[in-house]
Amino acid sequence: MFESLSDRLNQVFTQLRRRGKLSEADVDASLREVRLALLDADVHYSVVKKFTSDVR
């Protein structure tokens, strides 16, 4: 479970690093992927929601 989460988060951050200058759409897409990865890892919805809103 944690290995899968780690792999997915690494993919998201690798894609972000390749972009250079980030647009709001890039951040939104990345946060969506992070949110899905956390939910797939059985992180409680309220924790995921709070985390993504804090990051935004």
PyMOL commands that set and color helices and strands:
alter all, ss='L'
color gray80, all
select helices_A, chain A and resi 2-19+24-40+45-55
alter helices_A, ss='H'
color red, helices_A
deselect
rebuild
show_as cartoon
